[in-house]
Amino acid sequence: MPNNQAQTNLHRPALQTSREIYVMPCFTTLMVSDLNQSKDFYTQAAGFFVLAEIPGENSNLALIHLRRKLYQDILLVPGGHKIQAGAQIYFDAANENLEQRAVLAKSLGLGEISGPLETAWYTREVRFSDPDGYQIIFTERNETEFNPEWEQTLNNSTLNTGS
């Protein structure tokens, strides 16, 4: 297989921003210690927007529904505590400039930000640590050429054999 054919087999869907209400095929719920602090982090540093705020008892919020792009939803609910280690949640960068996102996020001082970093599996990532310790990672394909060993791994994978 020619070197560039392995790259063209990797389809990247165009993700759009939408306020449409739909059945979410997958989403993440994070229990957080401070809803407003977490909302500020995700909307200001990570580029999400508030889709909905659901009131609870005593005029307190019960849930904040955040969205970044189609099918990139996070629900924030009260009741968490700062964690030592936890889930890493990956989102496609959706053609966003990762350098600009990292600079903006770092300038706000709302959490720990690292990257963009190149990985051994040919992606570039920006990693966010939110105020409760959750790891949010924006990832994109690294546009550099695959090395022959990696290309062979892809060629032998079930993605390319139809298994």
Secondary structure as GFF3:
##gff-version 3
##sequence-region A 1 163
A	DSSP	alpha_helix	3	8	.	.	.	ID=ss1
A	DSSP	beta_strand	28	32	.	.	.	ID=ss2
A	DSSP	alpha_helix	35	40	.	.	.	ID=ss3
A	DSSP	pi_helix	41	45	.	.	.	ID=ss4
A	DSSP	beta_strand	49	55	.	.	.	ID=ss5
A	DSSP	three_ten_helix	57	59	.	.	.	ID=ss6
A	DSSP	beta_strand	61	67	.	.	.	ID=ss7
A	DSSP	beta_strand	73	78	.	.	.	ID=ss8
A	DSSP	beta_strand	88	92	.	.	.	ID=ss9
A	DSSP	alpha_helix	98	108	.	.	.	ID=ss10
A	DSSP	beta_strand	112	118	.	.	.	ID=ss11
A	DSSP	beta_strand	123	129	.	.	.	ID=ss12
A	DSSP	beta_strand	135	141	.	.	.	ID=ss13
A	DSSP	alpha_helix	148	156	.	.	.	ID=ss14
A	DSSP	alpha_helix	158	161	.	.	.	ID=ss15
###
